[in-house]
């Protein structure tokens, strides 16, 4: 496990006229870090899998919702950029198990359409086409009151650097009375299931030397996720609101 050794402080004012720092912005000791070599310099050692959710079952012509996970491939203790079909399949199998446990909390008219894999990191610049696309076509199995499309559950990725935690948002689409507690929050049992499924995904991939990471532009690094977190609060992701209204009135 990586440990933060030296506190880092930076004060920047007046658009860079005054710039002072103390300590290193790199939180790890040399023994706790590894260079990916030339592959990492160009930013292709980490792969991002984007989960694409088809929402046209809710409203015709709706744009998809997406969430993501970033993985670092380790071989022989070193970052490995030679991703094979078997590597992708290993993680997709773990994602499939995660989805099986998670989809009862996603409305049945939302469908996990596909996995799209991209190189991600410093040095990767657009256009950045997908290296692999895998069709899933598996709908959620949840039921209940249809929720606004902006409603989501946040999955938090804790690294050793508090300001470099990651987060992704699971689209819900519907809220079952059995999963909701007073105050419009998830029940503790729902949180336990979602957190457990996420933890199983991370540990399963790590057992095959694929580590969930958070890519940090500020630290020029991929930080290993040390803990995952799910809480009872529901989030609002504004970019997921419908692009068009079915009815509108402007007064006076």
N, C-alpha and C positions, 0 to 999 in steps of 0.2 A: 504494500500500500504506500502510495506517495504521501509525504508529509511536508507541509509548508514550514520552512525554516526561518526565513527572514521577512519581517514586515516590510511592505512596500508602500511608500507614500509619494504622491505626486501632486504638486500644486501648479496649475497653469492658469495664467490670467492675461487679460488684455490681448486676446487673440495670439498668444504665444510670445508676447514681448517679455513676459516674466514666466520662466519655466524652471521649476526646482523639483528634484526628486531625491528620496532617501531609500536605500536598499535596492534590491533587484525586483524587476517585474516578473521574474521567473520564479515560481513558488517551490521548485523541486531541487534537491541535491543532484549532483551529476550521476550518482549511483541510481537515482530514481527516474532517470530519463533515458531515452533512446532516440537516436537519429534515424530517420527513415532513408537516409542517403539521398541520392539525386531525385528519386521518385517523390520523396516528401517535399523537397524544395519546390518542385513544380505543383505540389498540392494534390497529388492523385493517390496518396496512400490510403486515404479514408474514402469510404463509399457511403452515400446517403441513399436510403431506400425511402421513396415517397409512396405513401399509401393513398391511392386515389379512390374517393367515394362518389359513386353515382347517385345524384339526388333527383333525377328526373322522375322517379316514382312518387315524389312529393309534389312536384310542379313541373309541367312540361317545359323543356328548354333550360332547366336550371343548370348553372355551372357546377362543376364538382367541388367537393371539399377535400382538402389534403392534410395529412399529418406526416411526420417523418421520424426516422431513427438514423443515427450515424454510427457506423461500425469501422473499427480498425482491425485488420487481419494481421495476426502475429504468427510467425513461423520460426521455430528454433530460438525464440526469445527476441526476435527482431521484427519490425514492421515489414510487411510483405505486400507489394503492389501487384503481384501476379495472381489476380483473382481468377479462379476457374469456375466452370459451370457448377462443379460440386460445391464450391464455397458458397455461391449464391443459394443453391438448393438447400444447404444446411440451415442457413438463416431463414429462408422462406418456410421451411418445415416448422421451425420454432415460431415464426410469425403466425402460421396456420393454427398452431396449438393455442397461442395467445388469443387469436380471433375467436376460436371456438368458445373460450371462456368469457370473452368480452362481449360478443355480439348479442346476448340477451339484454344488454343495456343500450343497444342501438335499435332505433325504430326499424320495423320490417320493410319500410319503403325506402330505406337507405341501403345501398349495396356497395360492399368493398369490391371495387371493379378490378384493380390491378396493383402490382408492385412495379415501380419504375426506379431503376438504379442509376445514380450519377456519381462521378468523381466530385469530391468537395474538398475545399481547403485553399490555403494561400497559393496563389499562382494559377488557379483555375479561373479562366475568364470566358465569358460568353462568346460564341454560342457553345453550350455545354450539353450535347445531346445525350439521351439515355443510353447507357451501355447494354442494358438488358430490360426487357419489359415482360412481365409474367402476368397472364390473365388469371384472376381469382373468381370473380362473378359470384360472390357469396353475400347474401342479404343478411341484415341484422334480424334478430328474432324477437325483439322487444315489442311491447304493446303498451297502450295507455294513451294519455292525452298528447296530442301532437304539440310539440314545443316550437317556439320561434327558431328559425334556422341558425341563429347566432349562438344558441345555447350549446355549451360544450363542457367536457370534463378535462381539467388540466392534468397532465402527467409530468411531474417535475423530476429532473435529473440532477442530483447533487454531486458536485465535484469538490475537490479540496479548496477551491477558490470560490468564495461566496458570490462574487460578482460575475462569475463565469459558470453559473448554473444554467442548465438548459431546460426547455419546456416544449411540449407538443400538446395538441388539443384534439381529443377524441370527439367527433360529432355525435350528437345523441339523437336529435330528431323527435324523440318522444319521451315522456316521463311517466313511468308506471307508478300507481299509488303505492305499490308494495315496496318501491325503492326510494320513496320520498318521505322525509321526516318533516316535523313542524319547522316552519320558517323557510320552506322551499330549498332544503338541502338534502343531499343523499343520506340515506341511513348508514349507520356504521357497518352493517353487514354488506351493503353495496360497495362501500369504500374498501372493505377487506378483500372482497372478490377481485375488484379491479387492480388493487395494489399487488395482490398475490399473483395475478396473471402477468403483470408487468415484471415483477421480480423473477418469476419463472422464465420469462423470455430472456432476461438479461443473464441469468445464471446458466441457462441452457446454452446460449451462444458462447459465453465465456468458457464453458467446459470444452468447447471445440476451438478455442483460441480466437474467437471473434468478440472483441470488447466494445461495448457501447461507450461512445465518447461524446464530448461536446467540443466542437471546433471553435477556437477562440481567435479572432482576428487580432485582438489587443495583445494577447500573449504569444501569438504566432505558434500556437500549439494545439494539439488534440488532447483534451483532459479526460482521463478515465472517470466514468460515472461510478461513484462509490456507494451511493444510496439512491433509491427511488422513492417518490412520495406521491400519494394521491390523497386529497382531502375532500370534505363533504360539500364545499362551496362549488357552485356551478359558475362557469365563466361565460362571458359574452364576447364573441369574436366578430367584430363589426363587419369584416370583409366577407363574412358568410351570409349576410343578409341578402334577400332576393333582389335581383337587379331591377325588377320591374314590379309595380304595384297593380293589383287587380282593380283597385278603385282609388280615386283621389278627388279631394274637394279643396278648392282654394277660395277663401273669403277675404274681404267682401267682394 
